[in-house]
Amino acid sequence: MNIKIKICGLKDIDIAVKTCELGADAIGFVFAKKSVRYIEFEQAKDIIASLPCFVQSVGVFVNPSPSDVEKALSCGIDILQFHGDESVEFCKEFYPRVIKAIRIKNIEDIEFFRQYEDVCRAFLVDTYTKEAYGGTGKVADWELSKRAVESFSRPVILAGGLSPDNVREAISKVMPYGVDVSSGVELSPGKKDIALIDKFIKTVRAI
């Protein structure tokens, strides 16, 4: 297995570079202003310029305007992760750069999101809560996530409450294309810990 690893919500250039050195495949930048992990475009641009070649930069949005997406692209963002209620038509405008995040609460959600398969490169399965679009630290429903992996023709990335302590079990149960972690490698909301990032990456790579 060659599970792809995305570390999301980075705001510190030194930690971002070290995270890449430890073996992350992708670094996520949160452009949703209500998030504690929110980063300004110019700050993200500086970090992206310091990342090594072949590490993907991912811009995370919640119901963005087209102009904000274009601003992110001008900063060097490679992939667009739409984490809100973006329509098929909106995603189509930016295909093939799109990952569509879905917060699955039942099997019907999987059927609903089939209409996005032609306008995204991958799906990201996250925990459903009424409080927030993501980054809650709550563990996703792994059984529903597995159903998504089996149902979609596009690759599925698993997110939602992952940590160095549970990622091995999550991968064995879901068998995703990749894993995405944010709060699970933090000392406090928004403050990444390089030791936890190292442990998370090593755990995945050991599978």
C-alpha positions as CSV (number, residue, x, y, z in Angstrom):
1,M,0.0,0.0,0.0
2,N,1.2,3.5,-0.8
3,I,-1.2,5.7,1.2
4,K,-0.9,9.4,0.4
5,I,-0.5,11.7,3.4
6,K,-1.9,15.2,3.7
7,I,-1.1,17.3,6.8
8,C,-3.6,20.1,6.9
9,G,-3.9,23.5,8.5
10,L,-0.2,24.6,8.5
11,K,0.7,28.2,9.1
12,D,4.3,28.0,10.2
13,I,7.0,27.9,7.4
14,D,9.5,25.9,9.5
15,I,7.0,23.3,10.4
16,A,5.7,23.1,6.8
17,V,9.2,22.5,5.5
18,K,10.0,19.9,8.2
19,T,6.7,18.2,7.5
20,C,7.8,17.7,3.9
21,E,11.2,16.4,5.0
22,L,9.4,13.8,7.1
23,G,7.6,12.5,4.0
24,A,4.2,14.2,3.7
25,D,2.8,14.1,0.2
26,A,0.6,17.2,0.5
27,I,0.3,20.3,2.7
28,G,-3.1,21.9,3.4
29,F,-3.7,25.6,3.7
30,V,-7.1,26.7,5.2
31,F,-8.6,29.7,3.6
32,A,-11.9,29.5,5.5
33,K,-11.9,32.6,7.7
34,K,-13.9,31.1,10.5
35,S,-11.3,28.4,11.1
36,V,-8.6,28.7,13.8
37,R,-6.3,27.4,11.1
38,Y,-7.0,30.3,8.7
39,I,-4.1,31.6,6.7
40,E,-3.8,34.7,4.6
41,F,-3.0,34.3,0.9
42,E,0.3,36.1,1.0
43,Q,1.5,34.0,4.0
44,A,0.5,30.8,2.2
45,K,2.4,32.0,-0.9
46,D,5.6,32.4,1.1
47,I,5.3,28.9,2.6
48,I,4.5,27.3,-0.8
49,A,7.6,28.9,-2.3
50,S,9.7,27.1,0.3
51,L,8.2,23.6,-0.3
52,P,10.2,21.0,-2.1
53,C,9.3,19.8,-5.6
54,F,6.6,17.1,-5.9
55,V,4.9,18.1,-2.6
56,Q,1.4,19.2,-3.4
57,S,-0.1,22.4,-1.9
58,V,-3.8,22.1,-1.2
59,G,-6.1,25.1,-0.6
60,V,-9.1,24.3,1.6
61,F,-12.2,26.4,1.1
62,V,-15.7,26.6,2.5
63,N,-18.2,28.1,0.0
64,P,-15.6,30.5,-1.6
65,S,-16.1,33.1,-4.2
66,P,-14.5,32.5,-7.6
67,S,-12.2,35.4,-7.0
68,D,-10.8,33.9,-3.7
69,V,-10.1,30.7,-5.5
70,E,-8.2,32.6,-8.2
71,K,-6.2,34.4,-5.5
72,A,-5.2,31.1,-4.1
73,L,-4.2,29.7,-7.4
74,S,-2.0,32.8,-8.0
75,C,-0.2,32.0,-4.8
76,G,0.8,28.6,-6.2
77,I,-1.9,26.3,-4.8
78,D,-1.9,23.0,-6.8
79,I,-5.2,21.4,-5.6
80,L,-8.5,23.0,-4.5
81,Q,-10.3,21.2,-1.7
82,F,-13.9,22.4,-1.5
83,H,-15.3,21.6,2.0
84,G,-18.6,23.4,1.9
85,D,-21.8,23.2,-0.1
86,E,-20.2,24.0,-3.5
87,S,-22.4,23.0,-6.4
88,V,-21.5,20.7,-9.3
89,E,-21.4,23.7,-11.6
90,F,-19.0,25.6,-9.3
91,C,-16.6,22.6,-9.0
92,K,-16.7,22.2,-12.8
93,E,-15.2,25.7,-13.2
94,F,-12.0,24.5,-11.5
95,Y,-11.8,20.9,-12.7
96,P,-9.4,19.1,-12.8
97,R,-7.9,20.7,-9.7
98,V,-10.8,19.8,-7.4
99,I,-11.1,17.5,-4.3
100,K,-14.7,17.5,-3.1
101,A,-15.0,17.0,0.7
102,I,-18.2,15.3,1.9
103,R,-19.4,14.9,5.4
104,I,-21.2,11.6,5.2
105,K,-24.0,11.0,7.7
106,N,-25.9,8.2,5.9
107,I,-25.8,6.0,2.8
108,E,-28.0,8.4,0.9
109,D,-25.2,11.0,1.0
110,I,-23.0,8.7,-1.0
111,E,-25.6,8.4,-3.7
112,F,-26.1,12.2,-3.7
113,F,-22.4,12.9,-4.3
114,R,-22.1,10.6,-7.3
115,Q,-23.1,13.6,-9.4
116,Y,-19.7,15.2,-8.5
117,E,-17.6,12.3,-9.9
118,D,-17.1,14.0,-13.3
119,V,-16.0,17.3,-11.7
120,C,-13.5,16.3,-9.1
121,R,-10.3,14.3,-9.0
122,A,-11.0,12.7,-5.6
123,F,-13.4,12.8,-2.7
124,L,-12.4,13.5,0.9
125,V,-14.7,11.9,3.5
126,D,-15.0,13.8,6.8
127,T,-17.1,13.7,10.0
128,Y,-20.6,15.1,9.9
129,T,-21.4,17.6,12.6
130,K,-23.8,20.5,12.7
131,E,-21.2,22.8,14.3
132,A,-18.5,23.0,11.7
133,Y,-17.5,21.9,8.2
134,G,-14.3,20.2,9.4
135,G,-11.4,20.2,11.8
136,T,-13.5,19.1,14.7
137,G,-11.3,16.2,15.8
138,K,-14.3,13.9,15.8
139,V,-13.7,10.5,14.3
140,A,-15.6,9.8,11.1
141,D,-17.9,6.8,10.5
142,W,-15.4,4.3,9.1
143,E,-18.1,1.9,7.9
144,L,-19.7,4.6,5.8
145,S,-16.3,5.8,4.7
146,K,-15.5,2.2,3.5
147,R,-18.8,2.2,1.6
148,A,-17.7,5.4,-0.1
149,V,-14.4,3.9,-1.1
150,E,-16.3,0.9,-2.6
151,S,-18.9,3.1,-4.3
152,F,-17.1,6.0,-5.9
153,S,-15.1,5.7,-9.1
154,R,-12.8,8.5,-7.8
155,P,-10.1,8.0,-5.1
156,V,-11.3,8.6,-1.6
157,I,-9.2,10.4,1.1
158,L,-10.1,9.7,4.7
159,A,-10.3,12.5,7.2
160,G,-12.1,13.1,10.5
161,G,-10.5,12.6,13.9
162,L,-7.4,10.8,12.7
163,S,-4.3,10.7,14.9
164,P,-1.1,8.7,15.3
165,D,-2.9,6.4,17.6
166,N,-5.9,5.4,15.4
167,V,-4.7,5.9,11.8
168,R,-3.4,2.3,11.4
169,E,-6.8,0.9,12.4
170,A,-8.6,3.5,10.2
171,I,-6.6,2.5,7.1
172,S,-7.1,-1.2,7.7
173,K,-10.9,-0.7,8.0
174,V,-11.5,1.8,5.2
175,M,-8.6,1.2,2.8
176,P,-8.5,4.8,1.5
177,Y,-6.4,6.3,-1.2
178,G,-5.0,8.7,1.3
179,V,-5.4,10.1,4.8
180,D,-5.8,13.7,6.0
181,V,-4.9,14.9,9.5
182,S,-5.2,18.3,11.2
183,S,-6.3,18.4,14.8
184,G,-4.8,15.0,15.5
185,V,-1.2,16.4,15.2
186,E,-1.8,19.5,17.3
187,L,-0.9,20.5,20.9
188,S,-3.8,22.9,20.9
189,P,-6.3,24.1,18.2
190,G,-4.2,25.5,15.3
191,K,-0.8,24.7,16.9
192,K,1.0,21.9,15.1
193,D,3.4,19.6,16.9
194,I,6.3,18.2,14.7
195,A,6.7,15.2,17.0
196,L,3.1,14.2,16.4
197,I,3.4,14.8,12.7
198,D,6.5,12.6,12.6
199,K,4.7,9.8,14.5
200,F,1.7,10.0,12.2
201,I,3.7,9.8,9.0
202,K,5.9,7.0,10.4
203,T,2.8,5.0,11.4
204,V,1.3,5.3,8.0
205,R,4.5,4.5,6.2
206,A,5.0,1.4,8.3
207,I,1.8,-0.2,7.0
